[in-house]
C-alpha cells in the first residue's frame, strides 16, 4: 500500500483539474466562505466538497443515503423522488457507489 507521500508523487493533478473544469465542478474547502455551516458544525466535517451547480443554503439540503448495492426498488425510488426533491433542495450525499451516486446522477438528469 502506498503511503500518502508516495501517492502524492503519482497523482496527476493536471488531469484532475481538467476533469473538474470539463464538468464544471468546483472544490470548496472547509475554509472557504461558501462551505455550508451545517456541515462545518459537524464533529468530523468533510474537508473538501465537490460541487456542481449551486448550494442553495443551509436550510435547503436533503441527504440521500443508502446501500452501495442498490436494489431495483431503491433505484425506482431515487429516479422517482430525487428529480422532484432537487427542485427545492440541494441534494447532499457522500458520492459512494450505489444510492449516493445515483442520487447525484438523478439530480443532474433533472437539470
C-alpha positions in Angstrom: 0.0 0.0 0.0 1.3 3.4 -1.0 2.0 6.0 1.7 0.3 9.4 1.3 3.6 11.0 0.2 4.3 8.3 -2.4 0.7 8.6 -3.7 1.1 12.3 -4.0 4.0 11.8 -6.4 1.9 9.7 -8.7 -1.2 11.9 -8.6 -2.0 13.5 -11.9 -3.3 16.9 -10.7 -3.4 18.4 -14.2 -5.8 15.6 -15.3 -7.9 16.1 -12.2 -8.1 19.8 -12.8 -9.1 19.2 -16.5 -11.9 16.8 -15.5 -13.2 19.2 -12.8 -13.2 22.0 -15.4 -14.8 19.9 -18.1 -17.7 19.0 -15.8 -17.9 22.5 -14.2 -17.2 21.1 -10.7 -15.8 23.4 -8.1 -13.8 22.5 -5.0 -14.9 24.1 -1.7 -12.8 23.5 1.4 -13.9 23.9 5.0 -12.0 27.3 5.0 -14.0 28.8 2.1 -16.8 31.2 2.6 -19.3 29.1 0.5 -18.8 26.0 2.7 -22.2 25.1 4.3 -22.4 26.0 8.0 -24.4 22.8 8.8 -21.5 20.7 7.6 -18.9 22.9 9.2 -20.5 22.3 12.6 -20.3 18.5 12.4 -17.9 16.7 14.7 -15.9 15.4 11.7 -16.9 17.5 8.7 -15.6 16.7 5.2 -12.6 18.9 4.4 -13.4 19.2 0.7 -16.7 19.3 -1.2 -17.0 18.8 -4.9 -19.9 21.0 -6.1 -21.6 21.1 -9.4 -24.3 23.7 -9.6 -25.1 25.9 -6.7 -25.6 25.2 -3.0 -29.0 26.6 -2.1 -28.2 27.3 1.5 -28.1 25.6 4.9 -31.8 25.3 5.3 -32.5 23.7 1.9 -30.5 20.5 2.0 -31.8 16.9 1.5 -29.5 14.0 2.1 -29.9 10.8 0.2 -28.1 7.7 1.7 -28.4 4.0 1.2 -26.6 0.8 0.3 -23.8 0.6 -2.1 -25.5 -2.5 -3.5 -28.6 -0.7 -4.8 -31.8 -2.7 -5.2 -34.3 -2.3 -8.0 -36.7 -0.7 -5.5 -34.2 1.8 -4.3 -33.3 2.7 -7.9 -37.0 3.3 -8.7 -37.5 5.4 -5.5 -34.4 7.5 -6.4 -35.5 8.0 -10.0 -39.0 9.0 -8.9 -38.3 11.2 -5.8 -34.9 12.8 -6.3 -35.7 14.8 -9.5 -38.7 16.4 -7.7 -36.8 17.0 -4.5 -33.9 18.6 -6.4 -36.3 21.4 -7.5 -36.5 22.5 -3.8 -33.4 21.2 -2.1 -29.7 20.8 -2.6 -29.1 17.1 -2.8 -26.3 16.1 -0.5 -24.7 12.6 -0.4 -21.3 11.1 0.1 -20.8 10.2 -3.5 -20.1 6.5 -2.9 -21.4 4.0 -5.4 -25.0 2.9 -5.2 -27.7 5.1 -3.7 -25.4 8.1 -3.2 -24.1 8.3 -6.7 -27.5 7.5 -8.2 -29.0 10.4 -6.2 -26.4 12.8 -7.8 -27.0 11.3 -11.2 -30.8 11.6 -10.9 -30.3 15.2 -9.8 -28.1 16.1 -12.8 -30.6 14.4 -15.2 -33.3 16.6 -13.7 -31.2 19.7 -14.6 
